[in-house]
Amino acid sequence: MALNRFMHPRNHYRNNKPDFSQLALKYPEFADHSTQDLNGKVCLDFKKANSVRILTQTLLKEDFDLNVELPDDRLTPTLSSRLNYIHWIEDIFGDSYKELRGIDIGTGASCIYPILGCKINNWSFLATDVNEKNLEYANKNVKGNNMQTKIQVVKVEEGTCIPQFVLSSDQSYDFVMCNPPFFADHMEAQAITTTRKVDRPDPPSMSTAEDCESIVPGGEAQFIKQMIQDSFQLKEKIRVFTSMVGKKINVSVIKEELKRRQISNFSTTEFCQGKTMRWGIAWTFDTTIKFPKSYFEKKKKANSKLIYEIPLDNGMVIYDIQNMTAYIISQLQELKVEYKEGKRTNINSCVTMTARENSWSNQRRKRRLEKHGLNKDIEEKKNKTPEKSSSVNSVTVHEINGSLSDNKAIADIDGDNKMKIVEETVMENKNINSANISSYEVPVELKTNKTPSTSTESVVKTKSGSMDDTKKNHLVKCRIILKKMDDRITLEIVDLDGDKRELCNQILQYFKNKLKSQT
């Protein structure tokens, strides 16, 4: 499941997918690790550790102007995930999130949380690690970005969670953050013993993490339990304790530990990026801290399912998945939207739809125009009246598909009825909500004997059957799912943008009108 729609709303990569073509032109080292397919698309092999490392370094420079050197035998951080964590801490502190002071446990060679936190929010950090090589590169990255006065990198003994010298220091901190090692031993790290489902796909990218970055006795749950124990001693020094959790099963384990120790003010959240989900857990002894609600849960609630149970007597289609899917596709073709069909079986099917403009609204008006002999595919500019020709009984039209030139009078309208329809159309279209219109040239197109030309813009499906990705901007993208359960078929619309529920509801209503009961 793609989770980018649940990414934190302030995350830079939520709406800014990296443009590999531009990166290859600007950064020679990135170009050396990328390839170009037959269509000219620049690609990156995420199974190659060096490619992932160079990508991260390139994005840090391009998007944040950070110079970061990553060794090829250490963990390469995923930026979208790290940004989600940082933005969550911002949310915890609300309007006072600027210029906080934090502790990063296990900062790693990248020192990623401190340098991002310092760059974005001017945060100060105490960054700790147990590994000499990690400390060497962390210090190098701090100095390379002139952050020595904001970030202090220190070595701690193995097995240490929160450094004990913090207790005796005069310095207090706003928060602790940590991305602890996931695994309890080499057997678990190599997936010989694992909680992963058998049918779950392999990770999309190669891990280069050193043992000290991926393995800790007892795994992440035990490590965080130790943090909870240490927090009782440090509650006067640190306001909020947080950690990332890599396995969902451990979230409930850690929550139970907090309850057992009678820590009532705690919260969890989700970090969503790509096809990967991680979790965050936070607790505090400070009664003034009010934890924010999970953005993931809020979005899920807001995006409650849009489902319609198709009646048996719909009068349009044979009542099975195969025929119903074919009918849905025929409607998408009629609406002139882009689509891509996914897996289709006898019990379910899926079609992804991408619309650049609203072609499903105002169906009643379009049917009335069609009844009077006018083309039903109408596009028009808001508040713009079509120009009248010198003749009282003629109208100027622009043909949508470009087969006729602009401002060319193509027909005379005989009688008062058709002229009245044109005038009504103009007046109706002045009131069309601008959100439902993208670009238009024509208020009305009259019937002619000329065969409309087919431009590349009107193609709803590419030759390969994939979506047309040449245009990044779209009005709405959604998934249309048909499911058969207990001899009934349901149609579900899923908003893939995450913020287009109203438009998805309009699309569902369109299909309801097409597939309504005939009794």
MODA-V395527 format. One line per field, one symbol per residue. phi: phi as a letter, one per 40 degrees, with the letter a starting at -180 (. if undefined). Layout:
phi = ???
This chain:
phi = .cbccbcdcccdccbbcdccccccccbdccccbbbbcccgccbbccccdccccccccccccccbfbcbbbccbbcccccccccdcccccdcccgccccfcbbbbcgcgccfcccccccccbgcbbbbbabbcccccccccccccbfbccbbbbbcbcdgcccdccccccccbbcabbabcdcbcacccccgcbaccccccccdcbccbccdccbbadggccccccccccccccbccbbcbbbacbcbdcccccccccccccgcccaababbbafbbbbbbbbaabccccbcccccccccccccdcbbbccccccgbbdcacccccccdcccccccfbcaacccbbcbaaabcbbbcacbbcfccccccccccgbcccbbaccfbcccccccccbbcbbcdcgcbccfbcbabccgcccccccccccccccbcccccbbaabbcabccbcccccbccccccacdcgcccccbccacababbbbbbbfgbbbbbbbcccgbbcccccccccdccccbcccc
